[in-house]
Amino acid sequence: MRLLENPSFSFIPNRKIGYLISGTLIVLSLLSFMTRGLEQGIDFLGGTEIVLENVGELDALDVREALTQPLGGQPEVKTFGTTGLLIRTAADRDVDDLRRAILSEFEASFPAVTPQVVQTDVVGPRFAQDLQRGAIYSVLGALFVIFMYIMLRFEWRYGIGALAAITHDVIIVLGIFSMFQDLLPFSLQIDQAIIAAFLTIVGYSLNDTVVVFDRAREYLNLFKTDPYAEVMNRSINSTLSRTVVTSITTLIVTSILLFFGGDVLRGFSFALVLGVIIGTYSSVFVASPVVVELRHWLEDKDTKRKPARA
């Protein structure tokens, strides 16, 4: 199936537009990191997290105030789905005791509702630190292995292009999570599931990028006298139909997961939807243009050296 027959878009000649869009999104993401931060899940913070259902339309602020005294400190309370609440506390108490304290306070302060505990997660602080460290190492390790793979299969310029695209994708997806936390009707906490989503995004973005790079290597042998930028642009257009069709079919699956997968999977599937869109964009507007810029930079460098040697 070919969605686009013989496309001839000027991706590389207009790459500065992509630089402007990507630069703007990265700056906004970094600003959001500094001002709003990222909402970390219990996996990386430690503590106890309890999810209640059947709480009606109770306001999270009212519940937080009511639970402050029985829990010995102000807990974090957020809406969970349509009729649920997520309660997170760092109180060092037995889980059963916490559940009883919460339900007793609901019975006393909000007698009109009959909440039910549907999920309880407990993570110790040391274990949370280990998980956080492992998540960072897994992402950095994946980036390093990908760079080495691309460098060995193609050359170092392609490795830098792929690494730039993947880093671009992760920063922007994280930035969107930071900007829209507490604004969407589902949780955008960074936990182990989201880290798995990011590693999936890295793989998906790399897949698109390698397809373009492989076609570029093939065309460089066929069109040896054509300018490098023109060959790269032709390579992108040649693989564009495959890229678009693959992205659309993947988006259909991830969108179904987002809307019908349940509250627990909403953050994970939202990250995948963003990753598919941004990963497709970066393989065209980031990875390939970076390789072209490096090629031009090296050619200019060699040109300046030759007169000096003479």
Buried (B, 14 or more C-beta within 10 A) or exposed (E): EEEBEEBEEEBBEEBEEBBEEBEEBBEBBBEBBEEBEBBBBBBBBBBBBBBBBEBEEBEBEEBBEBBBEBBBEEBBBBBBBEBBBBBBBBBEEEEEEBBEBBBEBBEEBBEEBEBEBEBBBBBEEEEBEEBBEEBEEBBEEBBEEBBEBBBEEBBEBBBBBBBBBBBBBBBBBBBBBBBEBEEEEBBBBBBBBBBBBBBBBBBBBBEBBBBBBBBBBEBBEEBEEEEBBBBBBBBBBBBBBBBBBBBEEBBEEBBEBBEEBEBBBBBBBBBBBBBBBBBBBBBBBBBBBBBBBBBEEEEEEEEEEEEEEE
